[in-house]
Amino acid sequence: MSKKGKRLREFEMKNRDLSVTHSREEREGKKKKNSSAKSKPEVRKKKTSNIKKMMTCAITVMLIAFVGVSAVKLINLTRERDALLEKNQELKRLKEDLSQEMENINSAEFMEQQARKELKLIKKNEILFIVSDDENVGSQKEQDSDGQAEN
């Protein structure tokens, strides 16, 4: 074909009257072609934005877990400290009792009390009763003052 024929056809194609529906269809077709070409980058954008959201959520969850574990450890340490303070008070009371006992250890009353309690010693003309835990019936033992040492 000649150049004039080509130009004439192009001119007619560009300047012809079209219906509105036909032109809409052409535009939608062009958009579909462009969107199919652009869909891959959009999918990539969506993937990267999803990855960013997931990373943000993961960091947030890790932060919350860290704070939770730290809070639990803090509570446990507080309880342990309270228990140790209570035990410390108990040991201080025990120390005071033992120091009072140390002061009384050289007294005659304390020695007599310990001899009666630990060694089961008795004075002259006293009777010692020993009750066994295994038997319900108490047994009575009389001991002569000759067999036992005196305080």
PyMOL commands that place a pseudoatom at each C-alpha (Angstrom):
pseudoatom trace, name=CA, resn=MET, resi=1, chain=A, elem=C, hetatm=0, pos=[0.000, 0.000, 0.000]
pseudoatom trace, name=CA, resn=SER, resi=2, chain=A, elem=C, hetatm=0, pos=[0.965, 3.507, -0.497]
pseudoatom trace, name=CA, resn=LYS, resi=3, chain=A, elem=C, hetatm=0, pos=[1.779, 5.967, 2.165]
pseudoatom trace, name=CA, resn=LYS, resi=4, chain=A, elem=C, hetatm=0, pos=[-1.370, 7.894, 1.449]
pseudoatom trace, name=CA, resn=GLY, resi=5, chain=A, elem=C, hetatm=0, pos=[-3.523, 4.821, 1.998]
pseudoatom trace, name=CA, resn=LYS, resi=6, chain=A, elem=C, hetatm=0, pos=[-1.917, 4.088, 5.347]
pseudoatom trace, name=CA, resn=ARG, resi=7, chain=A, elem=C, hetatm=0, pos=[-2.281, 7.639, 6.508]
pseudoatom trace, name=CA, resn=LEU, resi=8, chain=A, elem=C, hetatm=0, pos=[-5.878, 7.723, 5.426]
pseudoatom trace, name=CA, resn=ARG, resi=9, chain=A, elem=C, hetatm=0, pos=[-6.726, 4.578, 7.359]
pseudoatom trace, name=CA, resn=GLU, resi=10, chain=A, elem=C, hetatm=0, pos=[-4.952, 5.866, 10.462]
pseudoatom trace, name=CA, resn=PHE, resi=11, chain=A, elem=C, hetatm=0, pos=[-6.799, 9.133, 10.188]
pseudoatom trace, name=CA, resn=GLU, resi=12, chain=A, elem=C, hetatm=0, pos=[-10.121, 7.365, 9.816]
pseudoatom trace, name=CA, resn=MET, resi=13, chain=A, elem=C, hetatm=0, pos=[-9.372, 5.106, 12.783]
pseudoatom trace, name=CA, resn=LYS, resi=14, chain=A, elem=C, hetatm=0, pos=[-8.502, 8.017, 15.025]
pseudoatom trace, name=CA, resn=ASN, resi=15, chain=A, elem=C, hetatm=0, pos=[-11.282, 10.336, 13.972]
pseudoatom trace, name=CA, resn=ARG, resi=16, chain=A, elem=C, hetatm=0, pos=[-14.264, 8.070, 13.628]
pseudoatom trace, name=CA, resn=ASP, resi=17, chain=A, elem=C, hetatm=0, pos=[-17.266, 8.343, 15.908]
pseudoatom trace, name=CA, resn=LEU, resi=18, chain=A, elem=C, hetatm=0, pos=[-17.550, 5.553, 18.420]
pseudoatom trace, name=CA, resn=SER, resi=19, chain=A, elem=C, hetatm=0, pos=[-20.235, 4.626, 20.813]
pseudoatom trace, name=CA, resn=VAL, resi=20, chain=A, elem=C, hetatm=0, pos=[-19.762, 5.227, 24.539]
pseudoatom trace, name=CA, resn=THR, resi=21, chain=A, elem=C, hetatm=0, pos=[-20.028, 1.551, 25.397]
pseudoatom trace, name=CA, resn=HIS, resi=22, chain=A, elem=C, hetatm=0, pos=[-17.424, 0.625, 22.813]
pseudoatom trace, name=CA, resn=SER, resi=23, chain=A, elem=C, hetatm=0, pos=[-14.961, 3.234, 24.090]
pseudoatom trace, name=CA, resn=ARG, resi=24, chain=A, elem=C, hetatm=0, pos=[-15.520, 2.040, 27.695]
pseudoatom trace, name=CA, resn=GLU, resi=25, chain=A, elem=C, hetatm=0, pos=[-14.758, -1.503, 26.646]
pseudoatom trace, name=CA, resn=GLU, resi=26, chain=A, elem=C, hetatm=0, pos=[-11.550, -0.353, 24.955]
pseudoatom trace, name=CA, resn=ARG, resi=27, chain=A, elem=C, hetatm=0, pos=[-10.468, 1.561, 28.070]
pseudoatom trace, name=CA, resn=GLU, resi=28, chain=A, elem=C, hetatm=0, pos=[-11.227, -1.413, 30.325]
pseudoatom trace, name=CA, resn=GLY, resi=29, chain=A, elem=C, hetatm=0, pos=[-9.243, -3.653, 27.980]
pseudoatom trace, name=CA, resn=LYS, resi=30, chain=A, elem=C, hetatm=0, pos=[-6.288, -1.294, 28.133]
pseudoatom trace, name=CA, resn=LYS, resi=31, chain=A, elem=C, hetatm=0, pos=[-6.581, -1.146, 31.943]
pseudoatom trace, name=CA, resn=LYS, resi=32, chain=A, elem=C, hetatm=0, pos=[-6.617, -4.929, 32.139]
pseudoatom trace, name=CA, resn=LYS, resi=33, chain=A, elem=C, hetatm=0, pos=[-3.525, -5.134, 29.983]
pseudoatom trace, name=CA, resn=ASN, resi=34, chain=A, elem=C, hetatm=0, pos=[-1.797, -2.488, 32.104]
pseudoatom trace, name=CA, resn=SER, resi=35, chain=A, elem=C, hetatm=0, pos=[-3.002, -4.050, 35.360]
pseudoatom trace, name=CA, resn=SER, resi=36, chain=A, elem=C, hetatm=0, pos=[-1.747, -7.486, 34.350]
pseudoatom trace, name=CA, resn=ALA, resi=37, chain=A, elem=C, hetatm=0, pos=[1.624, -5.928, 33.640]
pseudoatom trace, name=CA, resn=LYS, resi=38, chain=A, elem=C, hetatm=0, pos=[1.488, -3.993, 36.940]
pseudoatom trace, name=CA, resn=SER, resi=39, chain=A, elem=C, hetatm=0, pos=[0.032, -6.827, 39.010]
pseudoatom trace, name=CA, resn=LYS, resi=40, chain=A, elem=C, hetatm=0, pos=[3.409, -8.402, 39.721]
pseudoatom trace, name=CA, resn=PRO, resi=41, chain=A, elem=C, hetatm=0, pos=[4.867, -5.263, 41.328]
pseudoatom trace, name=CA, resn=GLU, resi=42, chain=A, elem=C, hetatm=0, pos=[1.631, -4.755, 43.295]
pseudoatom trace, name=CA, resn=VAL, resi=43, chain=A, elem=C, hetatm=0, pos=[1.834, -8.322, 44.542]
pseudoatom trace, name=CA, resn=ARG, resi=44, chain=A, elem=C, hetatm=0, pos=[5.433, -7.663, 45.546]
pseudoatom trace, name=CA, resn=LYS, resi=45, chain=A, elem=C, hetatm=0, pos=[4.360, -4.502, 47.333]
pseudoatom trace, name=CA, resn=LYS, resi=46, chain=A, elem=C, hetatm=0, pos=[1.656, -6.454, 49.148]
pseudoatom trace, name=CA, resn=LYS, resi=47, chain=A, elem=C, hetatm=0, pos=[4.139, -9.191, 50.048]
pseudoatom trace, name=CA, resn=THR, resi=48, chain=A, elem=C, hetatm=0, pos=[6.645, -6.683, 51.402]
pseudoatom trace, name=CA, resn=SER, resi=49, chain=A, elem=C, hetatm=0, pos=[3.948, -4.862, 53.358]
pseudoatom trace, name=CA, resn=ASN, resi=50, chain=A, elem=C, hetatm=0, pos=[2.710, -8.195, 54.757]
pseudoatom trace, name=CA, resn=ILE, resi=51, chain=A, elem=C, hetatm=0, pos=[6.267, -9.104, 55.740]
pseudoatom trace, name=CA, resn=LYS, resi=52, chain=A, elem=C, hetatm=0, pos=[6.653, -5.740, 57.468]
pseudoatom trace, name=CA, resn=LYS, resi=53, chain=A, elem=C, hetatm=0, pos=[3.381, -6.275, 59.335]
pseudoatom trace, name=CA, resn=MET, resi=54, chain=A, elem=C, hetatm=0, pos=[4.416, -9.775, 60.361]
pseudoatom trace, name=CA, resn=MET, resi=55, chain=A, elem=C, hetatm=0, pos=[7.806, -8.545, 61.570]
pseudoatom trace, name=CA, resn=THR, resi=56, chain=A, elem=C, hetatm=0, pos=[6.135, -5.772, 63.573]
pseudoatom trace, name=CA, resn=CYS, resi=57, chain=A, elem=C, hetatm=0, pos=[3.736, -8.262, 65.131]
pseudoatom trace, name=CA, resn=ALA, resi=58, chain=A, elem=C, hetatm=0, pos=[6.566, -10.687, 65.918]
pseudoatom trace, name=CA, resn=ILE, resi=59, chain=A, elem=C, hetatm=0, pos=[8.629, -7.961, 67.585]
pseudoatom trace, name=CA, resn=THR, resi=60, chain=A, elem=C, hetatm=0, pos=[5.582, -6.831, 69.562]
pseudoatom trace, name=CA, resn=VAL, resi=61, chain=A, elem=C, hetatm=0, pos=[4.860, -10.383, 70.723]
pseudoatom trace, name=CA, resn=MET, resi=62, chain=A, elem=C, hetatm=0, pos=[8.500, -10.878, 71.716]
pseudoatom trace, name=CA, resn=LEU, resi=63, chain=A, elem=C, hetatm=0, pos=[8.457, -7.608, 73.647]
pseudoatom trace, name=CA, resn=ILE, resi=64, chain=A, elem=C, hetatm=0, pos=[5.259, -8.580, 75.475]
pseudoatom trace, name=CA, resn=ALA, resi=65, chain=A, elem=C, hetatm=0, pos=[6.715, -12.018, 76.273]
pseudoatom trace, name=CA, resn=PHE, resi=66, chain=A, elem=C, hetatm=0, pos=[9.912, -10.423, 77.596]
pseudoatom trace, name=CA, resn=VAL, resi=67, chain=A, elem=C, hetatm=0, pos=[7.951, -8.043, 79.818]
pseudoatom trace, name=CA, resn=GLY, resi=68, chain=A, elem=C, hetatm=0, pos=[5.757, -10.921, 81.055]
pseudoatom trace, name=CA, resn=VAL, resi=69, chain=A, elem=C, hetatm=0, pos=[8.713, -13.146, 81.920]
pseudoatom trace, name=CA, resn=SER, resi=70, chain=A, elem=C, hetatm=0, pos=[10.449, -10.244, 83.649]
pseudoatom trace, name=CA, resn=ALA, resi=71, chain=A, elem=C, hetatm=0, pos=[7.319, -9.519, 85.687]
pseudoatom trace, name=CA, resn=VAL, resi=72, chain=A, elem=C, hetatm=0, pos=[7.036, -13.161, 86.771]
pseudoatom trace, name=CA, resn=LYS, resi=73, chain=A, elem=C, hetatm=0, pos=[10.713, -13.222, 87.786]
pseudoatom trace, name=CA, resn=LEU, resi=74, chain=A, elem=C, hetatm=0, pos=[10.265, -9.978, 89.709]
pseudoatom trace, name=CA, resn=ILE, resi=75, chain=A, elem=C, hetatm=0, pos=[7.272, -11.385, 91.586]
pseudoatom trace, name=CA, resn=ASN, resi=76, chain=A, elem=C, hetatm=0, pos=[9.171, -14.578, 92.433]
pseudoatom trace, name=CA, resn=LEU, resi=77, chain=A, elem=C, hetatm=0, pos=[12.178, -12.619, 93.654]
pseudoatom trace, name=CA, resn=THR, resi=78, chain=A, elem=C, hetatm=0, pos=[9.936, -10.443, 95.818]
pseudoatom trace, name=CA, resn=ARG, resi=79, chain=A, elem=C, hetatm=0, pos=[8.356, -13.518, 97.381]
pseudoatom trace, name=CA, resn=GLU, resi=80, chain=A, elem=C, hetatm=0, pos=[11.766, -15.067, 97.968]
pseudoatom trace, name=CA, resn=ARG, resi=81, chain=A, elem=C, hetatm=0, pos=[13.029, -11.858, 99.572]
pseudoatom trace, name=CA, resn=ASP, resi=82, chain=A, elem=C, hetatm=0, pos=[9.997, -11.753, 101.897]
pseudoatom trace, name=CA, resn=ALA, resi=83, chain=A, elem=C, hetatm=0, pos=[10.557, -15.378, 102.888]
pseudoatom trace, name=CA, resn=LEU, resi=84, chain=A, elem=C, hetatm=0, pos=[14.247, -14.704, 103.573]
pseudoatom trace, name=CA, resn=LEU, resi=85, chain=A, elem=C, hetatm=0, pos=[13.415, -11.637, 105.654]
pseudoatom trace, name=CA, resn=GLU, resi=86, chain=A, elem=C, hetatm=0, pos=[10.980, -13.707, 107.699]
pseudoatom trace, name=CA, resn=LYS, resi=87, chain=A, elem=C, hetatm=0, pos=[13.583, -16.442, 108.165]
pseudoatom trace, name=CA, resn=ASN, resi=88, chain=A, elem=C, hetatm=0, pos=[16.105, -13.785, 109.174]
pseudoatom trace, name=CA, resn=GLN, resi=89, chain=A, elem=C, hetatm=0, pos=[13.727, -12.524, 111.893]
pseudoatom trace, name=CA, resn=GLU, resi=90, chain=A, elem=C, hetatm=0, pos=[13.227, -16.092, 113.127]
pseudoatom trace, name=CA, resn=LEU, resi=91, chain=A, elem=C, hetatm=0, pos=[16.987, -16.647, 113.287]
pseudoatom trace, name=CA, resn=LYS, resi=92, chain=A, elem=C, hetatm=0, pos=[17.430, -13.379, 115.191]
pseudoatom trace, name=CA, resn=ARG, resi=93, chain=A, elem=C, hetatm=0, pos=[14.868, -14.565, 117.757]
pseudoatom trace, name=CA, resn=LEU, resi=94, chain=A, elem=C, hetatm=0, pos=[16.669, -17.907, 118.025]
pseudoatom trace, name=CA, resn=LYS, resi=95, chain=A, elem=C, hetatm=0, pos=[19.984, -16.101, 118.478]
pseudoatom trace, name=CA, resn=GLU, resi=96, chain=A, elem=C, hetatm=0, pos=[18.508, -14.018, 121.305]
pseudoatom trace, name=CA, resn=ASP, resi=97, chain=A, elem=C, hetatm=0, pos=[17.167, -17.170, 122.991]
pseudoatom trace, name=CA, resn=LEU, resi=98, chain=A, elem=C, hetatm=0, pos=[20.529, -18.890, 122.685]
pseudoatom trace, name=CA, resn=SER, resi=99, chain=A, elem=C, hetatm=0, pos=[22.392, -15.852, 123.996]
pseudoatom trace, name=CA, resn=GLN, resi=100, chain=A, elem=C, hetatm=0, pos=[20.095, -15.793, 127.044]
pseudoatom trace, name=CA, resn=GLU, resi=101, chain=A, elem=C, hetatm=0, pos=[20.737, -19.502, 127.513]
pseudoatom trace, name=CA, resn=MET, resi=102, chain=A, elem=C, hetatm=0, pos=[24.473, -18.855, 127.272]
pseudoatom trace, name=CA, resn=GLU, resi=103, chain=A, elem=C, hetatm=0, pos=[24.178, -16.296, 130.062]
pseudoatom trace, name=CA, resn=ASN, resi=104, chain=A, elem=C, hetatm=0, pos=[22.333, -18.810, 132.267]
pseudoatom trace, name=CA, resn=ILE, resi=105, chain=A, elem=C, hetatm=0, pos=[24.531, -21.805, 131.466]
pseudoatom trace, name=CA, resn=ASN, resi=106, chain=A, elem=C, hetatm=0, pos=[26.799, -21.380, 134.476]
pseudoatom trace, name=CA, resn=SER, resi=107, chain=A, elem=C, hetatm=0, pos=[23.970, -20.951, 136.995]
pseudoatom trace, name=CA, resn=ALA, resi=108, chain=A, elem=C, hetatm=0, pos=[23.124, -23.756, 139.411]
pseudoatom trace, name=CA, resn=GLU, resi=109, chain=A, elem=C, hetatm=0, pos=[19.437, -23.751, 138.440]
pseudoatom trace, name=CA, resn=PHE, resi=110, chain=A, elem=C, hetatm=0, pos=[20.223, -24.334, 134.777]
pseudoatom trace, name=CA, resn=MET, resi=111, chain=A, elem=C, hetatm=0, pos=[22.622, -27.163, 135.565]
pseudoatom trace, name=CA, resn=GLU, resi=112, chain=A, elem=C, hetatm=0, pos=[20.030, -28.842, 137.784]
pseudoatom trace, name=CA, resn=GLN, resi=113, chain=A, elem=C, hetatm=0, pos=[17.347, -28.465, 135.123]
pseudoatom trace, name=CA, resn=GLN, resi=114, chain=A, elem=C, hetatm=0, pos=[19.552, -29.982, 132.426]
pseudoatom trace, name=CA, resn=ALA, resi=115, chain=A, elem=C, hetatm=0, pos=[20.629, -32.851, 134.701]
pseudoatom trace, name=CA, resn=ARG, resi=116, chain=A, elem=C, hetatm=0, pos=[16.999, -33.708, 135.437]
pseudoatom trace, name=CA, resn=LYS, resi=117, chain=A, elem=C, hetatm=0, pos=[15.920, -33.335, 131.799]
pseudoatom trace, name=CA, resn=GLU, resi=118, chain=A, elem=C, hetatm=0, pos=[18.774, -34.941, 129.896]
pseudoatom trace, name=CA, resn=LEU, resi=119, chain=A, elem=C, hetatm=0, pos=[20.354, -37.331, 132.361]
pseudoatom trace, name=CA, resn=LYS, resi=120, chain=A, elem=C, hetatm=0, pos=[17.200, -38.097, 134.346]
pseudoatom trace, name=CA, resn=LEU, resi=121, chain=A, elem=C, hetatm=0, pos=[18.934, -37.556, 137.670]
pseudoatom trace, name=CA, resn=ILE, resi=122, chain=A, elem=C, hetatm=0, pos=[16.966, -37.181, 140.903]
pseudoatom trace, name=CA, resn=LYS, resi=123, chain=A, elem=C, hetatm=0, pos=[17.583, -35.922, 144.439]
pseudoatom trace, name=CA, resn=LYS, resi=124, chain=A, elem=C, hetatm=0, pos=[17.403, -37.933, 147.651]
pseudoatom trace, name=CA, resn=ASN, resi=125, chain=A, elem=C, hetatm=0, pos=[13.974, -39.288, 148.508]
pseudoatom trace, name=CA, resn=GLU, resi=126, chain=A, elem=C, hetatm=0, pos=[12.490, -38.415, 145.056]
pseudoatom trace, name=CA, resn=ILE, resi=127, chain=A, elem=C, hetatm=0, pos=[10.585, -40.847, 142.861]
pseudoatom trace, name=CA, resn=LEU, resi=128, chain=A, elem=C, hetatm=0, pos=[11.102, -40.858, 139.069]
pseudoatom trace, name=CA, resn=PHE, resi=129, chain=A, elem=C, hetatm=0, pos=[8.179, -41.768, 136.871]
pseudoatom trace, name=CA, resn=ILE, resi=130, chain=A, elem=C, hetatm=0, pos=[8.987, -42.769, 133.286]
pseudoatom trace, name=CA, resn=VAL, resi=131, chain=A, elem=C, hetatm=0, pos=[6.037, -42.992, 130.916]
pseudoatom trace, name=CA, resn=SER, resi=132, chain=A, elem=C, hetatm=0, pos=[6.659, -44.896, 127.733]
pseudoatom trace, name=CA, resn=ASP, resi=133, chain=A, elem=C, hetatm=0, pos=[5.184, -43.539, 124.513]
pseudoatom trace, name=CA, resn=ASP, resi=134, chain=A, elem=C, hetatm=0, pos=[4.659, -47.059, 123.161]
pseudoatom trace, name=CA, resn=GLU, resi=135, chain=A, elem=C, hetatm=0, pos=[2.484, -48.208, 126.027]
pseudoatom trace, name=CA, resn=ASN, resi=136, chain=A, elem=C, hetatm=0, pos=[-0.663, -46.561, 127.266]
pseudoatom trace, name=CA, resn=VAL, resi=137, chain=A, elem=C, hetatm=0, pos=[-0.118, -47.872, 130.775]
pseudoatom trace, name=CA, resn=GLY, resi=138, chain=A, elem=C, hetatm=0, pos=[2.516, -45.903, 132.628]
pseudoatom trace, name=CA, resn=SER, resi=139, chain=A, elem=C, hetatm=0, pos=[5.151, -47.856, 134.476]
pseudoatom trace, name=CA, resn=GLN, resi=140, chain=A, elem=C, hetatm=0, pos=[6.480, -46.672, 137.774]
pseudoatom trace, name=CA, resn=LYS, resi=141, chain=A, elem=C, hetatm=0, pos=[10.103, -47.002, 138.711]
pseudoatom trace, name=CA, resn=GLU, resi=142, chain=A, elem=C, hetatm=0, pos=[11.399, -46.183, 142.101]
pseudoatom trace, name=CA, resn=GLN, resi=143, chain=A, elem=C, hetatm=0, pos=[15.042, -45.580, 142.423]
pseudoatom trace, name=CA, resn=ASP, resi=144, chain=A, elem=C, hetatm=0, pos=[17.037, -45.466, 145.538]
pseudoatom trace, name=CA, resn=SER, resi=145, chain=A, elem=C, hetatm=0, pos=[19.194, -42.477, 146.184]
pseudoatom trace, name=CA, resn=ASP, resi=146, chain=A, elem=C, hetatm=0, pos=[22.203, -44.823, 146.506]
pseudoatom trace, name=CA, resn=GLY, resi=147, chain=A, elem=C, hetatm=0, pos=[22.025, -45.724, 142.749]
pseudoatom trace, name=CA, resn=GLN, resi=148, chain=A, elem=C, hetatm=0, pos=[21.865, -42.180, 141.398]
pseudoatom trace, name=CA, resn=ALA, resi=149, chain=A, elem=C, hetatm=0, pos=[24.258, -39.295, 141.596]
pseudoatom trace, name=CA, resn=GLU, resi=150, chain=A, elem=C, hetatm=0, pos=[23.268, -36.129, 143.369]
pseudoatom trace, name=CA, resn=ASN, resi=151, chain=A, elem=C, hetatm=0, pos=[23.382, -32.550, 142.268]
for i in range(1, 151): cmd.bond("trace and resi %d" % i, "trace and resi %d" % (i + 1))
show_as sticks, trace
zoom trace
